[in-house]
Amino acid sequence: MATSALALLMLLAYQLPLHYQNWQSDYYTAPGKQLTVVLNDGSRLTLNTDTALAVNLSDKQRSIELLRGEAYFQVSPDKNRPFVVSNGTAKARAVGTAFSVNKTDNDMRVIVSEGTVEVSAGTADVPTLVHINQQVDYQQGRVGPVTSSDILESLAWQRGQLIFNRQPLSKVIREVNRYRSGQIMLINPKLKERVVSGVFDTTDPNAVVDGIKTALKVSSVSLSEQLVLLY
């Protein structure tokens, strides 16, 4: 009973900030939904599930603040107005290109599928150049090294897929939770590092749970339609 009550409190604590971010945003998506927006400069934004962002277009700059989630940006060229996406601390700057930004807590991942993007962590930081088929992570206040990116896998969500290649279960559950109206929680900490591989349909996140239960031989209990515990 104590575990169930704690889990319900954690679910409530998770959901309250989301409503505030939705209120701050210009565009947002609910879990399991996507949204495509064309700005008045011609740039095209595709919001993935459970995403919120604020838009500010001025004469000097086009600014996007990613409040949560993940979005893909197809930027209309304008040399006089750079296109900047921020998570509140780090920035990704482009003139005419296509790239995605994924925000997790205070961290950010930038993946470039076309052109070049400059990523920086502050005004004094020397920008890191990220080119086509590359990615970079911003973590703990620093921009990490640039690495190659499998664009088909990284942007599979645009095709309605989730692709995991030997990913820890904790990371998989975190990603799947973005597609559900409720939460899946790992009660047994020993399960966190179990690895998962597979291709899953984003329109049926419950099937992902069933697949994980079968593959890893774990059990579950549903406390409500909103909350599932794995152990």
LINMO-V736382 format. One record per pair of residues at least 12 apart in sequence whose C-alpha atoms are under 8 Angstrom apart, sorted by the first residue. I is the first residue (numbers start at 1). J is the second residue. Records with the same first field share a line. If there is no record, write none. Layout:
I: J  J
This chain:
4: 223
7: 185  227
8: 227
11: 182  183  227
21: 52  67  68
22: 52
24: 54
25: 52  53  54  55  67
26: 52  53  54  55
27: 52  53  54
28: 47  50  51  52  53
29: 47  48  49  50  51  52
30: 49  50  51  181
31: 49  50  178  179  180  181
32: 49  50  178  179  180  181  202  203
33: 48  49  50  179
34: 46  47  48  49
35: 47  48
41: 76
42: 75  76
43: 73  74  75  76
44: 73  74  75  76
45: 71  72  73  74
46: 71  72  73
47: 70  71  72
48: 69  70  71  72  157  158
49: 69  70  178  179
50: 68  69  178  179
51: 66  67  68  69  70  71
52: 66  67  68  69
53: 65  66  67  68
54: 66  67
59: 81
60: 80  81  82
61: 80  81  82  83  84
62: 81  82  83  84
63: 83  84  85  86
64: 83  84  85  86
65: 85  86  87  88
66: 85  86  87  88  103
67: 87  88  103
68: 87  102  103  104  105
69: 102  103  104
70: 100  101  102  103
71: 100  101  102
72: 98  99  100  101
73: 97  98  99  100
74: 96  97  98  99
75: 94  95  96  97  98
76: 95  96  97
77: 95  96  97
78: 95  96
79: 95
81: 95
82: 94  95
83: 95  96
85: 101
87: 103  106  107  108
89: 106  121  122  141
90: 108  119  120  121  122  138  141
91: 118  119  120  121  122
92: 110  117  118  119  120
93: 117  118  119
94: 116  117  118
96: 115
97: 113  114  115  116  117
98: 112  113  114  115
99: 111  112  113  114  117
100: 112  113
106: 139  140
107: 137  138  139  140
108: 137  138  139
109: 135  136  137  138
110: 135  136  137
111: 130  133  134  135  136  149  151  154
112: 130  131  132  133  134  135
113: 131  132  133  134  151
114: 131  132  133
115: 131  132
116: 129  130  131  132
117: 129  130  131
118: 130
119: 143
120: 143
121: 138  141  142  143
128: 143  146
130: 146
133: 148  149  150  151
134: 146  147  148  149
135: 147  148  149
157: 202
160: 201  202  203
161: 199  200  201  202
162: 199  200  201  202
163: 197  198  199  200
164: 196  197  198  199
165: 196  197  198
166: 195  196  197
167: 195  196  197
168: 192  193  194  195  196
169: 191  192  193  194  195  196
170: 186  191  192  193
172: 196
173: 185
176: 205  208
179: 202  203  205
180: 205
181: 226
182: 225  226  227
183: 226  227  228
184: 227  228  229  230
185: 227  228  229  230
186: 229  230  231
187: 229  230  231
188: 230  231
191: 231
194: 216
196: 212
218: 230  231
219: 231
